[in-house]
Amino acid sequence: MLNIGVIGYGFIGKIHAQNYINNPNVNRVVIADPLEINRSLAEKTGFKTYESFEDMLNSERINAVSICTPHHTHRDIALRVMDYKIPILLEKPIATSREEIKELIEKAERLNIKVMVAHSLRFSDTFGLAKKMVEDGEIGDILFIIGRYLAFKDYNQYPKWKTSKREAWGGTLFRDGIHIVDAILWISGKKAISADGTPLNLLFDTEVEDTFLGTISFQDGSIAQLSMSSITRGFEQIGLELYGTKGSLKVNNDELIIYKEDGIPKYIKPAVGSSDFWKNQIDHFIDCIINNREPLVTLKEAEKTMETIFMLYGK
């Protein structure tokens, strides 16, 4: 049975903690968060808390941690936790520069630390089946991809760090759209060679964008078109469309639809539906620890996604 430390008890930290508690291989969960309000909420839920993650790691017998803190802290906290020689589940984005990412990879490899990155759509049943169908050649060679993350997020209700350029680094693309960029690269298996985009503030007057439009060009000549926005009230679209030489595929976490032209045009809807990808992600991380397996999303895998993100921002 494992003892897990969760560093950061904001929105995503709460999700990590609850899913750890629900895993039969977890004995207890301990929370570290510098904010008293977050520690108070954790304590009301029944968790033991610490103000400092280092105090937690020095005082408790912790077998692994999740890092669920503001973006600009990921690198420093992860590097420090590696000194304790325990596995890490690191929330995306893994860092805010190429140099920071290389530091993380170098130290993890040198100390042989298992680090998994929380690109959660990889743990959706529908996205997983979409990847298998693409690999099996069901829609042929992919020519064009559309990726959307359109979901209203009220920036006025966000913690201040999420709209700070220094702390969040980016807005809707860096925070949410990164899931779609990762899914595009993972499912298609393609290598991005260039990307460009336009960050926009159409509704919220903040330091980070509320809308992002972009294009990714791949080594084989195909392209992906991106639409990300946090201002889209009423209609939510989080998914992909992939158009190939033998058919097309549309996927989100609720369903997968395939269009094929085998003599007669037809739509196929496999018997797979919505899944709790956050639960699946935590369960996968625990399984990787217990059975000493390599995580589905390593630092080097996440580096590919981050490189594309940096290109989209023109960095």
C-alpha positions, -999 to +999 in steps of 0.1 A: +000+000+000+013+034-010+014+067+008+009+096-017+017+133-013-003+158-033+015+192-037-011+219-044-047+215-034-064+237-060-089+225-086-067+198-101-050+189-068-085+180-054-091+157-083-057+139-079-063+135-042-098+120-045-087+096-072-058+084-051-081+078-022-103+057-045-074+035-057-072+002-037-034+003-037-032+036-018-031+037+019-033+074+026-029+108+010-012+138+025-015+174+012+010+202+010-002+236+001+012+271+012-023+286+012-042+283+045-076+283+028-066+252+007-052+234+037-084+241+056-105+226+028-082+195+027-084+190+065-122+192+063-121+164+038-100+144+062-064+149+048-034+156+069-018+188+056+016+207+056+024+242+045+056+231+030+061+201+006+096+197+020+082+194+055+057+168+043+084+148+026+108+150+056+080+141+081+060+115+063+068+082+046+057+093+011+061+068-018+052+091-046+038+126-053+016+146-076+027+182-084-005+203-089+008+238-084+009+270-105+027+265-138+058+286-130+066+264-100+066+231-117+103+230-126+116+240-092+093+217-072+100+187-095+137+192-093+136+193-055+113+163-052+136+143-073+162+145-045+139+123-025+141+095-052+104+089-055+081+088-085+064+120-096+031+127-115+037+162-128+008+183-140+010+199-174+026+221-186+058+205-173+077+238-174+077+273-190+109+271-211+129+246-232+159+251-208+137+241-178+125+210-196+160+199-204+169+203-167+140+181-157+149+154-182+186+154-174+181+151-136+153+125-139+176+103-161+206+108-140+188+098-108+166+072-125+134+089-113+101+078-127+082+109-139+048+108-155+031+139-171-006+145-167-018+147-203-051+133-194-068+128-228-044+099-234-064+081-207-098+086-224-112+054-238-125+071-269-092+089-276-073+056-270-095+037-295-091+066-320-053+062-318-056+024-324-078+029-355-054+054-369-025+030-363-045+002-380-049+024-411-087+026-408-088+061-423-057+059-444-030+086-444-041+116-424-041+148-445-059+174-423-067+176-386-090+200-367-085+204-330-108+223-307-109+232-271-139+255-268-152+257-232-162+288-213-140+297-183-147+328-163-113+344-159-129+368-133-135+338-110-100+323-115-072+324-090-051+354-098-021+333-108-040+318-138-043+352-155-007+363-146+018+361-175+046+355-150+029+327-131+007+311-157+029+320-187+000+315-212-037+313-213-063+291-230-037+273-252-011+268-224-037+258-198-063+238-218-055+236-255-023+218-246-044+187-241-056+190-278-021+196-291-009+165-272-037+144-285-030+154-321+006+145-318-001+112-299-029+099-321-015+109-355+021+100-346+033+129-367+063+152-362+056+189-361+081+209-381+066+244-377+036+261-361+022+296-358-007+311-339-025+342-328-033+347-291-063+370-286-082+386-258-117+389-271-135+391-237-112+392-207-087+420-202-059+399-187-022+393-193-029+359-209-051+351-239-087+339-237-087+327-273-060+311-295-061+303-332-032+283-347-018+260-374+007+231-371+026+219-402+039+183-401+069+166-417+048+147-442+030+179-456-002+175-436-015+202-413-036+207-382-059+237-375-065+248-339-093+267-323-091+272-285-112+296-265-125+302-230-152+327-241-175+302-258-207+302-237-234+276-243-215+252-266-186+231-255-163+213-280-133+195-268-120+171-294-105+163-328-115+156-364-090+137-385-095+135-423-076+108-442-073+092-476-097+064-468-121+080-443-125+104-414-127+103-377-143+125-350-136+120-314-143+136-280-145+120-245-181+110-251-180+093-284-160+082-315-175+084-350-158+070-381-168+078-417-157+054-444-163+049-481-160+012-487-183+011-517-211+027-498-205+057-476-212+049-440-208+061-405-195+038-378-200+044-341-180+019-320-194+007-286-173+030-265-185+060-245-174+085-219-147+076-194-132+091-163-098+099-178-086+115-145-093+082-127-076+062-154-046+085-153-041+080-115-047+043-118-021+041-145+005+060-124-001+037-094+002+007-117+035+020-131+049+024-096+038-010-083+048-030-114+078-008-123+065+001-158+073+031-179+044+057-179+024+063-211+035+100-209+072+105-200+090+138-198+105+132-233+070+126-247+057+158-230+087+176-244+074+170-279+041+186-270+058+215-253+080+222-283+049+225-305+033+248-279+064+271-279+064+272-317+027+282-316+035+311-293+064+321-316+091+312-291 
